[in-house]
Amino acid sequence: MDNSVYQVYEDEIQLLEEEIKLLSDKYEDIQQESTFFSDEEVLMSVKLFQREFLAEHKGHGPPLDLKAELESLQRDLSFLVKFTGIQITSHSKKTLEKTGNRTVQKHRLSGNCQSLPFSLEFQLLEVQNKENVSAAITDLSIAIESGQHSELSKFVSRAEENGNLLMFFRNLSSYAEWCEHRRCTFLHFKEKRILPQDACVQGAVPWLGIHVIFTMLLLGLLYVEENKNISAFFCGGARQLFITIKFHFEDQQQQKKKWQKEKLK
């Protein structure tokens, strides 16, 4: 057989090997991609899986162990969302490097903490030793649609610098919780007509004789603990408004009592 024929076959084999390698790499990336969904999407997926599984195994009885495990996972997920206020709406990861005992993965996360949407991106470096696995977070980037919460920029910068996700989620949860308390308290004042109906969370209250801007929390303090150092963020404006309103109504009650006493006389 002519050498040119052999060369054609070798070229085809080489092309097939390259194609197989590309498909294998693509398949590995797809296998390593993971996505977390909302509670509704999880429930829909579970119900769909149950219908398909029961249709395939009709007459063999329900998979009790699997069903119990899924229900337990659903309860755990619901508890964590209610306890922390953090709901992850999407998560994906992609392997950037895998050599020997070293693995580098790129993660993308997005979700909501109470009413604050956030998204973050980071690289996770894992090194497999003989006894354990060490992990480190690098290139952390956080984006929060802060809006009126401009004071979060310093907190976000510190979390990005340290690469401490635990500190970030812990303090974001506390901050969002107190923001929700502030929002509910403000709505309560509006419903009781303590504040005008057209008032907003950030603005003036001229009829009380003060000009205050709501910048953070009605309770005033948010503690951030980092390496045994405690930093405090204080919202003097919100606290001043609370105290002013309190004394304003105490003064009104005292005046009302005086008027009643004078009428009785």
HELIX and SHEET records of a PDB file:
HELIX    1   1 ASN A    3  GLN A   32  1                                  30    
HELIX    2   2 ASP A   39  GLU A   56  1                                  18    
HELIX    3   3 LEU A   64  THR A   84  1                                  21    
HELIX    4   4 LEU A  152  ASN A  162  1                                  11    
HELIX    5   5 LEU A  165  GLU A  191  1                                  27    
HELIX    6   6 PRO A  206  LEU A  208  5                                   3    
HELIX    7   7 GLY A  236  LEU A  264  1                                  29    
SHEET    1   A 4 ILE A  86  THR A  99  0                                        
SHEET    2   A 4 ARG A 102  CYS A 113 -1                                        
SHEET    3   A 4 LEU A 116  GLN A 128 -1                                        
SHEET    4   A 4 VAL A 133  ILE A 144 -1                                        
SHEET    1   B 2 LEU A 221  GLU A 226  0                                        
SHEET    2   B 2 ASN A 229  PHE A 234 -1                                        
END                                                                             
